[in-house]
Amino acid sequence: MKVGIIGATGYGGLELIRLLQSHGEVEQLKLFTSSEEGIAFSSKYTHLQNIIDSPLEAITAHAIKGLDVVFIGTPSGVSGQLIPQIWNEQTVFIDLSGDLRLKNSDHYVDWYKKEPAPEQFLQKSIYGLCSWNNAEIQQSKLIANPGCYPTAVLLSILPLLKGKLVSHQHIIIDAKSGVSGSGNKPTQMTHFTETTECTTIYKINEHQHIPEIEQAIAHFTNHVEPITFSTHLVPMIRGIIATSYLQANEGVTQEDLDALLVKEYADDPFVRVIPNGSKLSTNQVKGTNFCDITCRLDPRTNRVTVVSVIDNLVKGAAGQAIQNMNIILGFDEREGLEQVPMFI
């Protein structure tokens, strides 16, 4: 199988390379660039010397047409305009940016402040939330890979919402991410001196993942109410911990919550439910495609605290993208994704 990566020099691209190197079905890996054609990839990232020494190639429709799968790891606002130029019906395209996630182009303009992708590609794309959308993913040639925050949030709260154990009203989500989620282009907020020994809340009530989470809740549960979603940057490289607060419906017990989550993900290779968990950390999923979930009911307030942890670069980006590829092409979902967590 021949695979291409557009945006290979970003953190998501580097994770795709790392994971695809152990994928048994990948025979050839081609890396594409918009500005550094001909430069040996390992000259930019010396940790890949003698592993990926091939030169970066220009992005052309002709070069793309010969590939089975293309991953697109460009910044938002780029892939939506690029995909129509390189599209063909034989290749599977998996977009890791936010350009195809929102079905309503007006919402994309409002939240991303960029030009939306053409309508035909928005409607053609399938939201690639593995575990919840596998049947649609399997039939698709164009995947909108979910955002990192939405992946952590949705996998943890969707079962409880769909199972009617908690209310859709007054959902509050507090999420924290490592700095790699901001990409490899330096900004003042990601500068070493401003992230070290510092936790920062950002995009208060304005994060572009808010409409993505609400859209997915509506799609998978047939109901949605506005959510409160807060994001924080913490001084670590990778990882997301998402803590969601929901009101339990009348008569719901801790046993009901645990039983539903365990049943929902009993056959899932990457979602691990920890009943009555009193501790959850990003280290326990670091470098892997796992999402670990636990929840606790507070009998004093009748609120449920649902916590999930993922690696934002793997389950939140490259790992889920490869899982989508495996589903589409009929491979074992675990192919190339069976890493043991790097706990320390």
N, C-alpha and C positions, 0 to 999 in steps of 0.2 A: 504494500500500500504506500502511495506517495502522499506526503503531507507537507503543506506550506504554512508558514507563520508570517503574517504581516504585522509589523510592530514587535519584532523579535528582541529588540534591544531594551524594551521596558521590563519592569519586574514581572508582569504577567507572562511576557514572552519568554523570559529566562526560566520561569517555572514550567512552562509548556515544554521547553527543551529538556529540562531535567527529568520530567516525568515521562515524556515520549521516548527517551533513551532506553527505558526499560519496558516499553510496550512491544509485545511479541509480534504484532502485526505491521509495525511501521518499518518499511524497508528503506525509504528515502525521505530525508527531511530537507526542505528548501526554505531559506530565510530571505525575506524581502525587505527592501528599504526604499524610502522616497528620496533619500539624499546622500547615501553613502555606498552607492553601487561599486562593487569590486573590492571593497575592504574585507579582509579576512575577519570572520566573526571573532575568532580567538584572540586577535590583536586588540579588540576592544575589551574582552573579558578573558583574562589570562587563565582563569580557573577552568576554562574549557579547552585549553591547549591540548592537542592530540585527541580531542573528543569531537569538537566542532570547529574544524579549520577551514571549512568551505567559505567562499566569498558571499557577501550580501548581493542579492540580485534586484534588478529594477522590477517594479510592479507593472506587469502588462497583462492584458486579457489573454494573450497567447500563452504566456508562461503559466498562468493560473489554470487554463483549460485542461492541461494534462495531469492535474492533481486530483486525488480522490477527496481530500478534505483540506480546507483552508481555515485556519484560525486567524481572527482579526483582533489584534490587541492595540488598536490605535486610540487616541483620546476621543472623548465624545465630541461629536460634530464633524468627525472625519469619515468614519466608516459608512455613515448613512449616505454620503455623497459618493464614496468610493465603490460600494457594492454594485450599484447599477452599471458602472463602467466595466467591471470584471465578471459580471454574473454569467453563468452558464448552467444549464439544467443537469449536467453530469456531476458537478462538484458539490459537495456538502460545505456550506459556509456556516461558521460558528462565530458570532460576533460577541466579544467580551466587553464592548463599550455599552453605553446606555442608549444608543441611537435607535434601537429597534424594540426596546422594552415597552414603551408607552404607546398604546394603540391610537390614542387621541393625539394628533400632531399639535393641536393647540396647547395641550398640557405640556408637551415637550418644549415648545417655545417658551411657555410661562416659567417652567422650572429649570430648564437648561440654558435658556437665552441663546439658542443656536438655531440654525436652519434645520427643519426636520427632514427625515428621509422621505423619498417619494412614497405616496400613499400605497401603491401596489406592493412595495416591499414591506411596509409596516403590516399590511394585512396578510402577507404571505408568511411572515415570520411566526415562529412558535416560541412561547416563553419556556425556556428550558429548565424549569425547576424539577430536577430529578426527584423521584419518589412520588411526585404529585401529578406529573404530566407525561409519564412515560409513553402512553399510547399515542398521544399527539406527536411527541418527539420522534417516535419510531417512524412516522410517516413523513417527516419533514426534511427539506434540503436547506432550510434557513433557520438558524437558531439564535434567539436573543438570550444570551447567557445571563442569568440573573445577577444583580449586584451583590456585593459581599454582605452588606448589612441586611438587605432583604432575605438573603438565603438563611442567615442565622435566625432572623426573626420569624420568618414564615414557617420553617420546618418545626419550630417549637410551639407556635400558637395555633396553626391551622387545624391540627387534630382536635383541640379543645373547642374551637369555634364551630367547626363542622359537626362535631359530636354534641353540640348544644350543652356543654358542661359549663361554659362561661358566657357572659354577655358581650355583645359587640360594642356596647356603649362604654365610653370613658376609658379606652385602652391607652395606657401610658407605657412607652418603651424607652429605656435608657440603654444606650449602646456605646461601647468603647472600642477603639481600634488602634492597632500599631501604626507607626508612621509610614510603613511601606504602602498603606492604602492610598496615600496621596500621590503615588507615582515617583519616578526618579528625576523629575525636574524640580530643582530646589526652589523653595519659596521662603518668605520670611517666617511663615508659620511652621515650616518643617526644618528650619535652620537648627543646627545642633544646639546652639546656645538658648534657643527658645523652646526646645522640646525636652532637653535633659532636665531631670528633676522638676518636671512641670506637667500638669494635666490641663488641657484646654477644651472648653466647650466651643463648638463652632456651628455656623449656619442654623442658629436657633429658630425653629419653626419654618426653616427655609430649605431644608435638605432635599435634594432632587430624588432621594429614595422614598420620600413620603408618598407621592402618587403611585410609585411602583408597588409599594406594600399594599396600599388601599386597593389598587386595581386587582392584585392577586387575591386578596381576601374576597373581593366581590366575585371573582371568577370561580374560586374553589368552594365558596360557601353560599353563594347567591345572596349575600347581604354584606353591607359595609357601612360603618359609621366613621366619621373623621377620627384620626388617631393623633396622639401627641407623641412626637418622636424626637429624641435628643441624641446628639452624637458628640463624642469626646475623643480627643487625640491623647494617647498615653505614651509615656517614654519607653516604648519597646518597639522592636522591628516589625514583628508580625503577630497576628492573632486578633480575634474579635470576641468580646463577651457581651451578650445582649440579655438584658433583664427586662422582662415585660410584666406589667401589673394588670390583672383582669379581675372583674367581679364574678365570683362563682354564682351559678344559678342555684335556686332553692333546692336543698336536699343533697347537694353534691358533696361527696366525701373525698378524702385523700386517696382512698383505695380506688374510687371511680377514676380519678385523674391518672393514677399510675397505670391502672389496667388498660385504659384507653390508649395511652402513649405506647405501652408495651405491645398491644395488639396492632396498632397502626404500623409500627416499624419492625415487627417480628421478623420479616423476611428481607429487610433492607440491609445491604452490605456495609453501609457507611453511617447510618444513624444509630447511635447507641443511647438507649434510655437508661438512666440511673435512678431507679425508684428511691424515693425518700433521701435523695442525695443531700448531704449537708455541706459539701465542698465541690467546687467545679473550677478548673483553671484552664487557661489557654495553652499551657504547656502540655496538657494531656492529649492535645490534637495537633500539636506543632509539626509542620511538614507533611501532614496527611490530609486525606479527603474525608475524614470523620467529622461528624457533627454530634456532639454530646449534649444531652438534654436532661434536665431535672426540673421538678416543680414542687412547690410546697403550698399547702392551703393554711391560711392563718384563720383559725376559728374565731378570733376576736373581731376581725374586720370582714370575714368571709371573702377576702381577696386571695387570689392565687398569684404567687410569684413564680414565673417561668423563666428559667435561665438556660441559655445555650452558648456553646463555645465552638468556634471554627478557626481554622487558619485562613485568613482573608485572601492569601495568594493561591491557596489550593482549593478547598471546598468553596471559597468565595470567588474563585476566578478560574485558574488553569485546570484544577482537578475536576470541577464540575463540567467544564468544557469538554474534557476528555471523556468523562462519564457520558455526556450527551453523545459524543461521537460513537462510543461503544454501543449505546442503545440503538442508534440509527443504523449502524452497520451490522448489528446482530452479534457483536462480540460479548463475552462475559463482561458485565459492568465493572468488575474489579481489575480488568486487564490494565496494567501499567500504573495501578493506583493502590498497591498493597504495601505501602511503606509503613514501617513501625514509627510511632510518634517519637520525635526528638525531645524527650522530656526535659533534658538539661542542655 
